[in-house]
Amino acid sequence: MIDYGEKNLEKEIALVFEEQYKKLFGMVYRMTENIQDTEDILQNVFIKAYSNIKKFRGDSELSTWLYRITVNEGNGYLKSW
């Protein structure tokens, strides 16, 4: 587990999101089967992660936390149908 300094968290979340984007895109696309919806969901994921970065406790990797947010957003999309 990496100990992120609070001031570096915003940069780190952007880097992790960029590194994981293709993987997250594929996961969400399999849920939605729609490129536009997938992009919208991933935008929401980034906004939620960035807005809630102070809630990140460091119990896991940032990528794991981001993955969980993505799953929750994807499931929310599916429930809305």
C-alpha positions, 0 to 999 in steps of 0.5 A: 500500500502506498502512503499518499500525501494529501496534497499529492492525492489529486495528482495521483488520482488523475494519473491512476485514472489515466493509467486504468482508463482502458481497463475501466472503459472496457468494464463499463462498456460491457455493462452499457454496450454504448460508447456515449453512456460509457464515457458519461459514466467514466466522467462521473467516476472521475468527478466522484473520485476527485470530489471525494479524494479526502475520504480515501483512507489508504486501506487499498490502492487508489486503483482499487478504490477507483475500480469500486467507484466505477462498479458502483456507477455502472451498477447505478446506470443499470438500475436506472434502466 
